[in-house]
Amino acid sequence: MRKRSVTLKGHRTSIALEAEFWAALDDFSETDGRSLASLIDRVDRDRLKQNPPPGLASALRVYVLRRVTRD
């Protein structure tokens, strides 16, 4: 597990994910031409629409899995 800090909605938060998930998120942000923080913010906004909302780390893992199986 690797922890990284990002700023979401003006607040710093730490997210712990396996290195493979961080690598995939870094690749996706580069492919999309956006910052990692911007990609995480999008996933965060989408997860908050769910009832109940999952944790951010779980939402990021699901995002990676869905994107990998889509491509």
C-alpha positions as MATLAB code, in Angstrom:
seq = 'MRKRSVTLKGHRTSIALEAEFWAALDDFSETDGRSLASLIDRVDRDRLKQNPPPGLASALRVYVLRRVTRD';
ca = [
       0.000    0.000    0.000;
       1.182    3.443   -0.868;
      -0.329    6.628    0.559;
      -0.545    9.780   -1.479;
      -2.068   13.123   -0.573;
      -4.308   15.121   -2.870;
      -6.385   18.255   -2.491;
     -10.120   17.801   -3.088;
     -12.473   20.753   -2.768;
      -9.739   22.721   -1.011;
      -8.991   20.023    1.593;
      -5.981   17.727    1.760;
      -6.766   14.036    2.016;
      -4.594   10.933    2.009;
      -5.506    7.917   -0.061;
      -3.927    4.488    0.404;
      -3.866    2.261   -2.687;
      -1.708   -0.524   -4.009;
       1.129    0.647   -6.262;
      -0.521   -0.950   -9.312;
      -3.650    1.192   -8.871;
      -1.568    4.357   -8.519;
       0.343    3.440  -11.681;
      -2.915    2.934  -13.591;
      -4.352    6.236  -12.313;
      -1.145    8.055  -13.287;
      -1.350    6.505  -16.770;
      -5.016    7.440  -17.180;
      -4.434   11.042  -16.114;
      -1.561   11.339  -18.598;
      -3.603    9.733  -21.388;
      -6.511   12.081  -20.658;
      -4.254   15.144  -20.489;
      -5.398   16.045  -16.999;
      -3.800   16.141  -13.583;
      -4.093   13.205  -11.224;
      -5.940   15.463   -8.762;
      -8.475   16.339  -11.474;
      -9.088   12.667  -12.272;
      -9.501   11.810   -8.577;
     -11.859   14.770   -8.140;
     -14.055   13.431  -10.960;
     -14.184    9.975   -9.378;
     -14.938   11.587   -6.009;
     -17.858   13.602   -7.426;
     -19.277   10.507   -9.139;
     -19.013    8.371   -6.002;
     -20.870   10.947   -3.911;
     -23.894   10.515   -6.205;
     -24.232    6.880   -5.061;
     -26.369    5.896   -2.098;
     -24.622    5.083    0.111;
     -21.385    6.457   -1.325;
     -18.430    4.056   -1.225;
     -15.106    5.080    0.241;
     -12.838    7.022   -2.067;
     -10.152    4.313   -2.248;
     -12.787    1.725   -3.192;
     -14.266    4.052   -5.802;
     -10.818    4.566   -7.328;
     -10.191    0.817   -7.511;
     -13.548    0.259   -9.230;
     -12.813    3.130  -11.637;
      -9.501    1.518  -12.607;
     -11.071   -1.917  -13.050;
     -13.899   -0.551  -15.188;
     -11.533    1.468  -17.325;
      -9.129   -1.418  -17.832;
     -11.913   -3.776  -18.900;
     -13.401   -1.087  -21.168;
     -10.165   -0.427  -23.089;
];
